[in-house]
Amino acid sequence: MANVRIGIIGCGGIANGKHMPSLAKVKEAQIVAFCDIVLERAEQAKEKYGTSESVVYSDYQELLKDETIDVIHVCTPNDSHAEISIAALEAGKHVLCEKPMAKTAADARLMLEAAKRTGKKLSIGYNNRFRADSRYLKEVCSQDELGEIYFAKAHAIRRRAVPTWGVFLDEEKQGGGPLIDIGTHALDLVLWMMDNYKPKVVLGRAYHKLSQTENAANAWGPWDPAQFTVEDSAFAMITMENGASIVLESSWAINSLEVDEAKVTLCGTKAGADMKKGLRINGEENSRLYVKDIELNSGGVAFYDGASEDPAELEARAWIDAVLNDKDPVVLPEQALVVSEILEAIYESSRTGKAIYFE
């Protein structure tokens, strides 16, 4: 018998690609309700991941009236993250919301306030923290093997991989393009590794350089330039209160062969690390420079049992464990809020041409 009863709101790509198949592998979890504005999608999700007793909805407010549901997964476009998450929290549910936390920083703050007010758990779907290389490097950072990390890069570069389905290209629904979609993962990883959530100033620029290309070469087929209302690439320099610097790079379409997604480079006073060609640690020992390649594929990873498992499944297991055992989730809403605040500052800096200072 499952211990945690779950409702899925939004039965589209991310729910089918990550949330539902991962939850299906957690024996303590049972998906008992499916909701989508397209009822057929909810019915298909029930058929694949539910039981005969699972209920299907087209209105999430009706789903939230079910007092037997413990947890809600919010898998909708960015502009509805806050509305649905806050309603779910106030209905007495714990919430795992897909990244980014919200379309705007103001909405993200309202989500955090709702979680504190209701006493319910809120976490955001930054599943790249659960990759084997991420878990290993986080432990390296936690043990101070890199020393003070004073410079870092957050990499989220695709050469030509623009998502052409759903609302990805719709600025009104999503709030932005590659920066808020994949740049958010890389920024989350960097801040988490550094354990530094105090930005001071942001200078950024978003570009619309390739978005109007007709019949463009693209991993998912050519995009419609008329519908491409978000940036195709964005870059930023972020300075933290302690003086540390972060360079953030993101693109769906750019003329570059330096392709890396959800990867980081860290430079510390004792050593450095990067994920560019596998996980590497570099430093100096006995007056000699060294580079250490970390092997992550042989029977698990030091510091973390089961790291060879799928990151999305590990995310689901950790989340359900936090709910069952009243523990903090791996991704704290306070951390995700800072990510959203920095992303918003980058967009504002691009619009105004000015550096954006944090209070």
Contacts in CASP RR format, 6 or more apart in sequence:
PFRMAT RR
TARGET T0000
AUTHOR 0000-0000-0000
METHOD contacts of the structure
MODEL  1
MANVRIGIIGCGGIANGKHMPSLAKVKEAQIVAFCDIVLERAEQAKEKYG
TSESVVYSDYQELLKDETIDVIHVCTPNDSHAEISIAALEAGKHVLCEKP
MAKTAADARLMLEAAKRTGKKLSIGYNNRFRADSRYLKEVCSQDELGEIY
FAKAHAIRRRAVPTWGVFLDEEKQGGGPLIDIGTHALDLVLWMMDNYKPK
VVLGRAYHKLSQTENAANAWGPWDPAQFTVEDSAFAMITMENGASIVLES
SWAINSLEVDEAKVTLCGTKAGADMKKGLRINGEENSRLYVKDIELNSGG
VAFYDGASEDPAELEARAWIDAVLNDKDPVVLPEQALVVSEILEAIYESS
RTGKAIYFE
2 27 0 8 1.000
2 28 0 8 1.000
2 29 0 8 1.000
2 30 0 8 1.000
3 28 0 8 1.000
3 29 0 8 1.000
3 324 0 8 1.000
4 28 0 8 1.000
4 29 0 8 1.000
4 30 0 8 1.000
4 70 0 8 1.000
4 71 0 8 1.000
4 320 0 8 1.000
4 323 0 8 1.000
4 324 0 8 1.000
5 30 0 8 1.000
5 32 0 8 1.000
5 68 0 8 1.000
5 69 0 8 1.000
5 70 0 8 1.000
5 71 0 8 1.000
6 23 0 8 1.000
6 29 0 8 1.000
6 30 0 8 1.000
6 31 0 8 1.000
6 32 0 8 1.000
6 33 0 8 1.000
6 69 0 8 1.000
6 70 0 8 1.000
6 71 0 8 1.000
6 72 0 8 1.000
6 73 0 8 1.000
7 31 0 8 1.000
7 32 0 8 1.000
7 33 0 8 1.000
7 34 0 8 1.000
7 35 0 8 1.000
7 63 0 8 1.000
7 69 0 8 1.000
7 71 0 8 1.000
7 72 0 8 1.000
7 73 0 8 1.000
8 15 0 8 1.000
8 19 0 8 1.000
8 20 0 8 1.000
8 31 0 8 1.000
8 33 0 8 1.000
8 34 0 8 1.000
8 35 0 8 1.000
8 45 0 8 1.000
8 72 0 8 1.000
8 73 0 8 1.000
8 75 0 8 1.000
9 35 0 8 1.000
9 36 0 8 1.000
9 60 0 8 1.000
9 63 0 8 1.000
9 72 0 8 1.000
9 73 0 8 1.000
9 74 0 8 1.000
9 75 0 8 1.000
9 76 0 8 1.000
9 84 0 8 1.000
9 88 0 8 1.000
10 35 0 8 1.000
10 36 0 8 1.000
10 37 0 8 1.000
10 41 0 8 1.000
10 42 0 8 1.000
10 74 0 8 1.000
10 75 0 8 1.000
10 76 0 8 1.000
11 20 0 8 1.000
11 34 0 8 1.000
11 35 0 8 1.000
11 36 0 8 1.000
11 38 0 8 1.000
11 41 0 8 1.000
11 42 0 8 1.000
11 44 0 8 1.000
11 45 0 8 1.000
11 75 0 8 1.000
12 36 0 8 1.000
12 41 0 8 1.000
12 75 0 8 1.000
13 75 0 8 1.000
14 75 0 8 1.000
14 98 0 8 1.000
15 45 0 8 1.000
15 73 0 8 1.000
15 75 0 8 1.000
16 45 0 8 1.000
17 312 0 8 1.000
18 127 0 8 1.000
18 312 0 8 1.000
19 73 0 8 1.000
19 75 0 8 1.000
19 96 0 8 1.000
19 98 0 8 1.000
19 312 0 8 1.000
19 316 0 8 1.000
20 31 0 8 1.000
20 45 0 8 1.000
20 48 0 8 1.000
20 49 0 8 1.000
21 49 0 8 1.000
21 312 0 8 1.000
22 310 0 8 1.000
22 312 0 8 1.000
22 313 0 8 1.000
22 315 0 8 1.000
22 316 0 8 1.000
23 29 0 8 1.000
23 31 0 8 1.000
23 49 0 8 1.000
23 73 0 8 1.000
23 316 0 8 1.000
23 320 0 8 1.000
24 31 0 8 1.000
24 49 0 8 1.000
25 313 0 8 1.000
25 316 0 8 1.000
26 313 0 8 1.000
26 316 0 8 1.000
26 317 0 8 1.000
26 320 0 8 1.000
28 320 0 8 1.000
28 324 0 8 1.000
29 316 0 8 1.000
29 320 0 8 1.000
30 50 0 8 1.000
30 51 0 8 1.000
31 49 0 8 1.000
31 50 0 8 1.000
31 54 0 8 1.000
32 50 0 8 1.000
32 51 0 8 1.000
32 53 0 8 1.000
32 54 0 8 1.000
32 55 0 8 1.000
32 66 0 8 1.000
32 68 0 8 1.000
32 69 0 8 1.000
33 54 0 8 1.000
33 55 0 8 1.000
33 56 0 8 1.000
33 57 0 8 1.000
33 63 0 8 1.000
33 66 0 8 1.000
33 69 0 8 1.000
34 42 0 8 1.000
34 43 0 8 1.000
34 45 0 8 1.000
34 46 0 8 1.000
34 49 0 8 1.000
34 50 0 8 1.000
34 54 0 8 1.000
34 55 0 8 1.000
34 56 0 8 1.000
34 57 0 8 1.000
35 42 0 8 1.000
35 56 0 8 1.000
35 57 0 8 1.000
35 58 0 8 1.000
35 59 0 8 1.000
35 60 0 8 1.000
35 62 0 8 1.000
35 63 0 8 1.000
36 42 0 8 1.000
36 45 0 8 1.000
36 58 0 8 1.000
37 58 0 8 1.000
38 58 0 8 1.000
39 56 0 8 1.000
39 58 0 8 1.000
42 56 0 8 1.000
42 57 0 8 1.000
42 58 0 8 1.000
43 56 0 8 1.000
46 54 0 8 1.000
46 56 0 8 1.000
55 63 0 8 1.000
55 66 0 8 1.000
57 63 0 8 1.000
60 84 0 8 1.000
60 87 0 8 1.000
61 87 0 8 1.000
63 69 0 8 1.000
63 72 0 8 1.000
64 72 0 8 1.000
64 87 0 8 1.000
64 88 0 8 1.000
64 91 0 8 1.000
64 93 0 8 1.000
65 91 0 8 1.000
69 93 0 8 1.000
70 93 0 8 1.000
70 94 0 8 1.000
70 323 0 8 1.000
71 93 0 8 1.000
71 94 0 8 1.000
71 95 0 8 1.000
71 96 0 8 1.000
71 320 0 8 1.000
71 323 0 8 1.000
72 84 0 8 1.000
72 85 0 8 1.000
72 88 0 8 1.000
72 93 0 8 1.000
72 94 0 8 1.000
72 95 0 8 1.000
72 96 0 8 1.000
73 95 0 8 1.000
73 96 0 8 1.000
73 97 0 8 1.000
73 98 0 8 1.000
74 80 0 8 1.000
74 81 0 8 1.000
74 84 0 8 1.000
74 85 0 8 1.000
74 88 0 8 1.000
74 95 0 8 1.000
74 96 0 8 1.000
74 97 0 8 1.000
74 98 0 8 1.000
75 98 0 8 1.000
76 84 0 8 1.000
76 98 0 8 1.000
77 167 0 8 1.000
77 170 0 8 1.000
77 173 0 8 1.000
77 174 0 8 1.000
78 100 0 8 1.000
78 102 0 8 1.000
78 103 0 8 1.000
78 173 0 8 1.000
78 174 0 8 1.000
78 175 0 8 1.000
78 180 0 8 1.000
79 103 0 8 1.000
79 172 0 8 1.000
79 173 0 8 1.000
79 174 0 8 1.000
79 175 0 8 1.000
81 97 0 8 1.000
81 98 0 8 1.000
81 100 0 8 1.000
81 101 0 8 1.000
81 102 0 8 1.000
81 103 0 8 1.000
81 107 0 8 1.000
81 111 0 8 1.000
82 102 0 8 1.000
82 103 0 8 1.000
82 104 0 8 1.000
82 107 0 8 1.000
82 108 0 8 1.000
82 110 0 8 1.000
82 111 0 8 1.000
84 97 0 8 1.000
85 95 0 8 1.000
85 97 0 8 1.000
85 102 0 8 1.000
85 111 0 8 1.000
85 114 0 8 1.000
85 122 0 8 1.000
86 110 0 8 1.000
86 111 0 8 1.000
86 114 0 8 1.000
88 95 0 8 1.000
89 95 0 8 1.000
89 111 0 8 1.000
89 114 0 8 1.000
89 115 0 8 1.000
89 117 0 8 1.000
89 118 0 8 1.000
89 120 0 8 1.000
89 122 0 8 1.000
90 114 0 8 1.000
90 118 0 8 1.000
92 118 0 8 1.000
92 120 0 8 1.000
93 120 0 8 1.000
94 120 0 8 1.000
94 121 0 8 1.000
94 122 0 8 1.000
94 323 0 8 1.000
95 115 0 8 1.000
95 120 0 8 1.000
95 121 0 8 1.000
95 122 0 8 1.000
95 123 0 8 1.000
96 123 0 8 1.000
96 124 0 8 1.000
96 125 0 8 1.000
96 319 0 8 1.000
96 329 0 8 1.000
97 111 0 8 1.000
97 122 0 8 1.000
97 123 0 8 1.000
97 124 0 8 1.000
97 125 0 8 1.000
98 124 0 8 1.000
98 125 0 8 1.000
99 124 0 8 1.000
99 125 0 8 1.000
99 126 0 8 1.000
99 184 0 8 1.000
99 185 0 8 1.000
99 188 0 8 1.000
99 336 0 8 1.000
100 108 0 8 1.000
100 124 0 8 1.000
100 180 0 8 1.000
100 184 0 8 1.000
100 336 0 8 1.000
100 339 0 8 1.000
100 340 0 8 1.000
100 343 0 8 1.000
101 107 0 8 1.000
101 108 0 8 1.000
101 111 0 8 1.000
101 124 0 8 1.000
101 333 0 8 1.000
101 336 0 8 1.000
101 337 0 8 1.000
101 339 0 8 1.000
101 340 0 8 1.000
102 108 0 8 1.000
102 110 0 8 1.000
102 111 0 8 1.000
102 340 0 8 1.000
103 174 0 8 1.000
103 175 0 8 1.000
103 180 0 8 1.000
104 175 0 8 1.000
104 340 0 8 1.000
104 344 0 8 1.000
105 337 0 8 1.000
105 340 0 8 1.000
105 341 0 8 1.000
105 343 0 8 1.000
105 344 0 8 1.000
108 336 0 8 1.000
108 337 0 8 1.000
108 340 0 8 1.000
108 341 0 8 1.000
109 337 0 8 1.000
111 122 0 8 1.000
111 333 0 8 1.000
111 337 0 8 1.000
112 122 0 8 1.000
112 333 0 8 1.000
112 334 0 8 1.000
112 337 0 8 1.000
114 122 0 8 1.000
115 121 0 8 1.000
115 122 0 8 1.000
115 333 0 8 1.000
121 322 0 8 1.000
121 323 0 8 1.000
121 329 0 8 1.000
122 329 0 8 1.000
122 333 0 8 1.000
123 319 0 8 1.000
123 322 0 8 1.000
123 329 0 8 1.000
123 330 0 8 1.000
123 331 0 8 1.000
123 332 0 8 1.000
123 333 0 8 1.000
123 336 0 8 1.000
124 331 0 8 1.000
124 333 0 8 1.000
124 336 0 8 1.000
125 315 0 8 1.000
125 331 0 8 1.000
126 184 0 8 1.000
126 185 0 8 1.000
126 188 0 8 1.000
126 189 0 8 1.000
126 331 0 8 1.000
126 336 0 8 1.000
127 311 0 8 1.000
127 312 0 8 1.000
127 314 0 8 1.000
127 315 0 8 1.000
128 134 0 8 1.000
128 185 0 8 1.000
128 188 0 8 1.000
128 189 0 8 1.000
128 262 0 8 1.000
128 311 0 8 1.000
129 135 0 8 1.000
129 138 0 8 1.000
129 188 0 8 1.000
129 189 0 8 1.000
129 192 0 8 1.000
129 311 0 8 1.000
129 315 0 8 1.000
129 330 0 8 1.000
129 331 0 8 1.000
130 311 0 8 1.000
130 312 0 8 1.000
130 314 0 8 1.000
130 315 0 8 1.000
130 318 0 8 1.000
130 330 0 8 1.000
131 262 0 8 1.000
131 311 0 8 1.000
132 296 0 8 1.000
132 297 0 8 1.000
132 300 0 8 1.000
132 301 0 8 1.000
132 304 0 8 1.000
132 307 0 8 1.000
132 308 0 8 1.000
133 275 0 8 1.000
133 278 0 8 1.000
133 279 0 8 1.000
133 294 0 8 1.000
133 296 0 8 1.000
134 189 0 8 1.000
134 311 0 8 1.000
135 301 0 8 1.000
135 303 0 8 1.000
135 304 0 8 1.000
135 307 0 8 1.000
136 279 0 8 1.000
136 294 0 8 1.000
136 296 0 8 1.000
136 301 0 8 1.000
136 302 0 8 1.000
136 303 0 8 1.000
136 304 0 8 1.000
136 307 0 8 1.000
137 193 0 8 1.000
137 264 0 8 1.000
137 266 0 8 1.000
137 273 0 8 1.000
137 275 0 8 1.000
137 279 0 8 1.000
138 192 0 8 1.000
138 193 0 8 1.000
139 302 0 8 1.000
139 303 0 8 1.000
139 304 0 8 1.000
140 146 0 8 1.000
140 273 0 8 1.000
140 281 0 8 1.000
141 149 0 8 1.000
141 193 0 8 1.000
141 194 0 8 1.000
141 195 0 8 1.000
141 266 0 8 1.000
142 195 0 8 1.000
144 270 0 8 1.000
145 270 0 8 1.000
145 271 0 8 1.000
145 281 0 8 1.000
146 266 0 8 1.000
146 268 0 8 1.000
146 269 0 8 1.000
146 270 0 8 1.000
146 271 0 8 1.000
146 272 0 8 1.000
146 273 0 8 1.000
147 268 0 8 1.000
147 269 0 8 1.000
147 270 0 8 1.000
147 271 0 8 1.000
148 244 0 8 1.000
148 268 0 8 1.000
148 269 0 8 1.000
149 193 0 8 1.000
149 194 0 8 1.000
149 196 0 8 1.000
149 244 0 8 1.000
149 266 0 8 1.000
149 267 0 8 1.000
149 268 0 8 1.000
150 243 0 8 1.000
150 244 0 8 1.000
150 245 0 8 1.000
150 267 0 8 1.000
150 268 0 8 1.000
150 269 0 8 1.000
151 244 0 8 1.000
151 245 0 8 1.000
151 246 0 8 1.000
151 267 0 8 1.000
151 268 0 8 1.000
152 190 0 8 1.000
152 193 0 8 1.000
152 194 0 8 1.000
152 244 0 8 1.000
152 245 0 8 1.000
152 246 0 8 1.000
152 247 0 8 1.000
152 264 0 8 1.000
152 265 0 8 1.000
152 266 0 8 1.000
152 267 0 8 1.000
153 190 0 8 1.000
153 246 0 8 1.000
153 247 0 8 1.000
153 248 0 8 1.000
153 249 0 8 1.000
153 264 0 8 1.000
153 265 0 8 1.000
154 183 0 8 1.000
154 186 0 8 1.000
154 187 0 8 1.000
154 189 0 8 1.000
154 190 0 8 1.000
154 246 0 8 1.000
154 247 0 8 1.000
154 248 0 8 1.000
154 249 0 8 1.000
154 264 0 8 1.000
155 186 0 8 1.000
155 249 0 8 1.000
155 260 0 8 1.000
155 261 0 8 1.000
155 262 0 8 1.000
155 263 0 8 1.000
155 264 0 8 1.000
155 265 0 8 1.000
155 275 0 8 1.000
155 276 0 8 1.000
156 178 0 8 1.000
156 182 0 8 1.000
156 183 0 8 1.000
156 185 0 8 1.000
156 186 0 8 1.000
156 248 0 8 1.000
156 249 0 8 1.000
156 250 0 8 1.000
156 251 0 8 1.000
156 260 0 8 1.000
156 261 0 8 1.000
156 262 0 8 1.000
156 263 0 8 1.000
157 249 0 8 1.000
157 250 0 8 1.000
157 251 0 8 1.000
157 254 0 8 1.000
157 256 0 8 1.000
157 258 0 8 1.000
157 259 0 8 1.000
157 260 0 8 1.000
157 261 0 8 1.000
158 178 0 8 1.000
158 182 0 8 1.000
158 219 0 8 1.000
158 251 0 8 1.000
158 252 0 8 1.000
158 253 0 8 1.000
158 254 0 8 1.000
158 259 0 8 1.000
158 261 0 8 1.000
159 251 0 8 1.000
159 253 0 8 1.000
159 254 0 8 1.000
159 255 0 8 1.000
159 256 0 8 1.000
159 257 0 8 1.000
159 259 0 8 1.000
160 216 0 8 1.000
160 217 0 8 1.000
160 218 0 8 1.000
160 219 0 8 1.000
160 252 0 8 1.000
160 253 0 8 1.000
161 218 0 8 1.000
161 219 0 8 1.000
161 220 0 8 1.000
161 252 0 8 1.000
161 253 0 8 1.000
162 168 0 8 1.000
162 169 0 8 1.000
162 216 0 8 1.000
162 218 0 8 1.000
162 219 0 8 1.000
162 220 0 8 1.000
162 223 0 8 1.000
162 228 0 8 1.000
162 232 0 8 1.000
162 252 0 8 1.000
162 253 0 8 1.000
163 169 0 8 1.000
163 181 0 8 1.000
163 220 0 8 1.000
163 252 0 8 1.000
164 218 0 8 1.000
164 220 0 8 1.000
164 221 0 8 1.000
164 222 0 8 1.000
164 223 0 8 1.000
164 224 0 8 1.000
165 220 0 8 1.000
167 173 0 8 1.000
167 174 0 8 1.000
168 174 0 8 1.000
168 177 0 8 1.000
168 181 0 8 1.000
168 230 0 8 1.000
169 177 0 8 1.000
169 223 0 8 1.000
169 224 0 8 1.000
169 227 0 8 1.000
169 228 0 8 1.000
169 229 0 8 1.000
169 230 0 8 1.000
170 227 0 8 1.000
170 229 0 8 1.000
170 230 0 8 1.000
171 177 0 8 1.000
171 229 0 8 1.000
171 230 0 8 1.000
172 229 0 8 1.000
174 180 0 8 1.000
174 181 0 8 1.000
174 230 0 8 1.000
175 230 0 8 1.000
175 347 0 8 1.000
176 230 0 8 1.000
176 231 0 8 1.000
176 347 0 8 1.000
177 230 0 8 1.000
177 231 0 8 1.000
177 232 0 8 1.000
177 234 0 8 1.000
177 252 0 8 1.000
178 230 0 8 1.000
178 231 0 8 1.000
178 232 0 8 1.000
178 233 0 8 1.000
178 234 0 8 1.000
178 250 0 8 1.000
178 251 0 8 1.000
178 252 0 8 1.000
179 206 0 8 1.000
179 231 0 8 1.000
179 234 0 8 1.000
179 248 0 8 1.000
179 250 0 8 1.000
179 343 0 8 1.000
179 346 0 8 1.000
179 347 0 8 1.000
180 343 0 8 1.000
181 252 0 8 1.000
182 250 0 8 1.000
182 252 0 8 1.000
182 261 0 8 1.000
182 262 0 8 1.000
183 234 0 8 1.000
183 248 0 8 1.000
183 250 0 8 1.000
183 262 0 8 1.000
183 343 0 8 1.000
184 339 0 8 1.000
184 340 0 8 1.000
184 343 0 8 1.000
185 261 0 8 1.000
185 262 0 8 1.000
186 248 0 8 1.000
186 250 0 8 1.000
186 261 0 8 1.000
186 262 0 8 1.000
186 263 0 8 1.000
186 264 0 8 1.000
187 246 0 8 1.000
187 248 0 8 1.000
187 339 0 8 1.000
187 342 0 8 1.000
187 343 0 8 1.000
188 331 0 8 1.000
188 335 0 8 1.000
188 336 0 8 1.000
188 339 0 8 1.000
189 262 0 8 1.000
189 263 0 8 1.000
189 264 0 8 1.000
190 246 0 8 1.000
190 248 0 8 1.000
190 264 0 8 1.000
190 266 0 8 1.000
191 197 0 8 1.000
191 246 0 8 1.000
191 335 0 8 1.000
191 338 0 8 1.000
191 339 0 8 1.000
192 335 0 8 1.000
193 264 0 8 1.000
193 266 0 8 1.000
194 240 0 8 1.000
194 244 0 8 1.000
194 246 0 8 1.000
194 266 0 8 1.000
196 240 0 8 1.000
196 242 0 8 1.000
196 244 0 8 1.000
197 334 0 8 1.000
197 335 0 8 1.000
197 338 0 8 1.000
198 240 0 8 1.000
198 241 0 8 1.000
198 242 0 8 1.000
199 238 0 8 1.000
199 239 0 8 1.000
199 240 0 8 1.000
199 241 0 8 1.000
199 338 0 8 1.000
199 341 0 8 1.000
199 342 0 8 1.000
199 345 0 8 1.000
199 358 0 8 1.000
200 239 0 8 1.000
200 240 0 8 1.000
200 241 0 8 1.000
200 243 0 8 1.000
200 357 0 8 1.000
200 358 0 8 1.000
201 238 0 8 1.000
201 239 0 8 1.000
201 355 0 8 1.000
201 356 0 8 1.000
201 357 0 8 1.000
201 358 0 8 1.000
202 236 0 8 1.000
202 237 0 8 1.000
202 238 0 8 1.000
202 239 0 8 1.000
202 342 0 8 1.000
202 345 0 8 1.000
202 346 0 8 1.000
202 349 0 8 1.000
202 355 0 8 1.000
202 356 0 8 1.000
202 358 0 8 1.000
203 236 0 8 1.000
203 237 0 8 1.000
203 349 0 8 1.000
203 355 0 8 1.000
203 356 0 8 1.000
204 234 0 8 1.000
204 235 0 8 1.000
204 236 0 8 1.000
204 237 0 8 1.000
204 346 0 8 1.000
204 349 0 8 1.000
204 350 0 8 1.000
205 234 0 8 1.000
205 235 0 8 1.000
205 236 0 8 1.000
205 349 0 8 1.000
205 350 0 8 1.000
205 353 0 8 1.000
206 231 0 8 1.000
206 233 0 8 1.000
206 234 0 8 1.000
206 346 0 8 1.000
206 347 0 8 1.000
206 350 0 8 1.000
207 231 0 8 1.000
207 232 0 8 1.000
207 233 0 8 1.000
207 234 0 8 1.000
208 228 0 8 1.000
208 231 0 8 1.000
208 232 0 8 1.000
209 232 0 8 1.000
209 233 0 8 1.000
209 254 0 8 1.000
210 216 0 8 1.000
210 232 0 8 1.000
210 233 0 8 1.000
210 253 0 8 1.000
210 254 0 8 1.000
210 255 0 8 1.000
211 223 0 8 1.000
211 225 0 8 1.000
211 228 0 8 1.000
211 230 0 8 1.000
211 231 0 8 1.000
211 232 0 8 1.000
211 253 0 8 1.000
212 225 0 8 1.000
212 228 0 8 1.000
213 225 0 8 1.000
213 253 0 8 1.000
214 222 0 8 1.000
214 225 0 8 1.000
215 222 0 8 1.000
216 222 0 8 1.000
216 223 0 8 1.000
216 253 0 8 1.000
218 253 0 8 1.000
231 350 0 8 1.000
232 251 0 8 1.000
232 252 0 8 1.000
232 253 0 8 1.000
232 254 0 8 1.000
233 250 0 8 1.000
233 251 0 8 1.000
233 252 0 8 1.000
233 253 0 8 1.000
233 254 0 8 1.000
234 248 0 8 1.000
234 250 0 8 1.000
234 251 0 8 1.000
234 346 0 8 1.000
234 347 0 8 1.000
234 350 0 8 1.000
235 247 0 8 1.000
235 248 0 8 1.000
235 249 0 8 1.000
235 250 0 8 1.000
236 247 0 8 1.000
236 248 0 8 1.000
236 342 0 8 1.000
236 346 0 8 1.000
236 349 0 8 1.000
237 245 0 8 1.000
237 246 0 8 1.000
237 247 0 8 1.000
237 248 0 8 1.000
238 245 0 8 1.000
238 246 0 8 1.000
238 247 0 8 1.000
238 248 0 8 1.000
238 342 0 8 1.000
239 245 0 8 1.000
239 246 0 8 1.000
240 246 0 8 1.000
248 346 0 8 1.000
260 275 0 8 1.000
260 276 0 8 1.000
263 274 0 8 1.000
263 275 0 8 1.000
263 276 0 8 1.000
264 273 0 8 1.000
264 274 0 8 1.000
264 275 0 8 1.000
265 273 0 8 1.000
265 274 0 8 1.000
265 275 0 8 1.000
265 276 0 8 1.000
266 272 0 8 1.000
266 273 0 8 1.000
266 274 0 8 1.000
270 283 0 8 1.000
271 281 0 8 1.000
271 282 0 8 1.000
271 283 0 8 1.000
272 281 0 8 1.000
272 282 0 8 1.000
272 283 0 8 1.000
273 279 0 8 1.000
273 280 0 8 1.000
273 281 0 8 1.000
273 282 0 8 1.000
274 280 0 8 1.000
274 282 0 8 1.000
278 293 0 8 1.000
278 294 0 8 1.000
278 296 0 8 1.000
279 293 0 8 1.000
279 294 0 8 1.000
279 296 0 8 1.000
280 291 0 8 1.000
280 292 0 8 1.000
280 293 0 8 1.000
280 294 0 8 1.000
281 291 0 8 1.000
281 292 0 8 1.000
281 294 0 8 1.000
282 289 0 8 1.000
282 290 0 8 1.000
282 291 0 8 1.000
282 292 0 8 1.000
283 289 0 8 1.000
283 290 0 8 1.000
283 291 0 8 1.000
284 290 0 8 1.000
296 307 0 8 1.000
297 308 0 8 1.000
299 308 0 8 1.000
300 306 0 8 1.000
300 307 0 8 1.000
300 308 0 8 1.000
301 307 0 8 1.000
301 308 0 8 1.000
306 314 0 8 1.000
307 314 0 8 1.000
315 330 0 8 1.000
318 329 0 8 1.000
318 330 0 8 1.000
319 329 0 8 1.000
319 330 0 8 1.000
321 327 0 8 1.000
322 328 0 8 1.000
322 329 0 8 1.000
322 330 0 8 1.000
341 358 0 8 1.000
345 356 0 8 1.000
345 358 0 8 1.000
346 356 0 8 1.000
348 356 0 8 1.000
349 355 0 8 1.000
349 356 0 8 1.000
END
